[in-house]
Amino acid sequence: MAEGFLRKENPVRFFALALGISWFFWFWVILFQWNVWTFPAVIFGALGLLGPALAEIILVFLSNDAEQKRDYWSRIFDVRRIKLKWQPVIWLIFPAINLTAILLALLSGSHMPDFARAKEFLLQPWRIIPFALFILAFGPIPEELGWRGYALDSLQARFNALASSLILGLLWAVWHIPLFFMNGTYQHDKLGFLTGNFWSFMYGPFIISVLFTWIYNNNNRSTLSAILFHFMTNFTGELLPATGLSGIYGNILLTILSLTVVIVWGPETLTGKGRIRGIFPHQLSFILDFPLRRLILSPEELANRLHLREDSRVLEIGPGSGYFSVEVAKRIPKGHLELLDVQEEMLEKVRKKIESTGNERVGFTKGDAVRLPYRDCEFDIVFLVSVLGETPDALACMENIFRVLRPSGVLSVTEQPGDPDFLSMAEVSNLAKKCGFEFMESFGKGRNFTINFRKPPYV
């Protein structure tokens, strides 16, 4: 992330000014119980929406710092700051989230949304552009000029990216509260104060703030990237409304996505720089069982790649919550599956899965992958999925695997996209060669592959 000129500024002053301006104008609408779409309430309502932008503009231009002002304008208008590969992220995340949430709600027995706004545009497509401009002008632009345009840099000067995101998300949610008392707003008319929908709505800004920071930091602090992402948030909500049960599913999906971003890109900057590498935390093991993971590699397909026999003795290092373990155990009814993990909590999770199948030919060992607590030549097959790079010494791990494999035994290493400790096929092959393994075969390519090696029969 590039260093910013606003990083030394006090975020407290900004938040006090932004909330103060917005709430001052909205107070009169609430006091006189005006409908926000009537005159003069519509003027006060619009001025209130400008609070974050006005706060930023005031503070930036009071600074009398020419370089800071150039940075301010550049982050708003310089489209070159937004990297091409981030365009699909900005434009497609919310359509994908809302569509999935609606589908999950339908599968759970919820009613199909009426898609009233989308139907209007099908009948009168010429209305899409003015409506999109209205959405852009009353929300994304005035809010993001302040939230990401000013406050985020100030917070990141004091806290890491994750903490900054959550602080900003909380205050961003609180900023909306007066809208729940204003006649004519979506918050007042559709959601209601302190209802289940209220808490669902308030949780939204809190959690998606992580995604905004992720996009902002990875695109050279582009305020424009945040504006466009905010626009897609609001515009998608109009065309593909996720409310009620689908809203709950939407928040769950956003939480999973935000947690994944933190794990993969790291909490320090959310850019992959300074990220925490190593063991996947057991508290987030539910991510490993996410159903869409099958699209990357299913347990059945991995088991097919291992050359299992009914009586194979198999060692899985780092099984996590057992996403692949159950299927492998099922394929070796006369053999034995041994699971080794450094986290006792992970072993308990996979133990419950295995026990629910009635399979008793599985062992569970808490141990270190670089000091395997097994006899020489004990296993026919050893496999690891997105684990080798997590070990403190990958070469020592390979040497230990070589020791516990019988002659002609198979080592299978799988690496998958999204893993912060990913090792390329070339890196894995070099490690295996140093330990004396012979190449057998490979499946897949790029960041999603399985590569198999054989221990020489004469060792």
Secondary structure, 3 states (H helix, E strand, C coil): CCCCCCCCCCHHHHHHHHHHHHHHHHHHHHHCCCECCCCCHHHHHHHHHCHHHHHHHHHHHHCCCHHHHHHHHHHHHCHHHCCHHHHHHHHHHHHHHHHHHHHHHHHCCCCCCCCHHHHHHHHCHHHHHHHHHHHHHCCHHHHHCCHHHHHHHHHHCCCCHHHHHHHHHHHHHHHCHHHHHCECCHHHHHHCCCCHHHHHHHHHHHHHHHHHHHHHHHCCCCHHHHHHHHHHHHHHHHHCCCCCHHHHHHHHHHHHHHHHHHHHHCCCCCCCCCCCCCCCCHHHHHHHHCHHHHHCCCHHHHHHHCCCCCCCEEEEECCCCCCCHHHHHHHCCCCEEEEEECCHHHHHHHHHHHHHCCCCCEEEEECCCCCCCCCCCCEEEEEEECCHHHCCCHHHHHHHHHHHEEEEEEEEEEECCCCCCCCCHHHHHHHHHHHCCEEEEEEEECCEEEEEEECCCCC
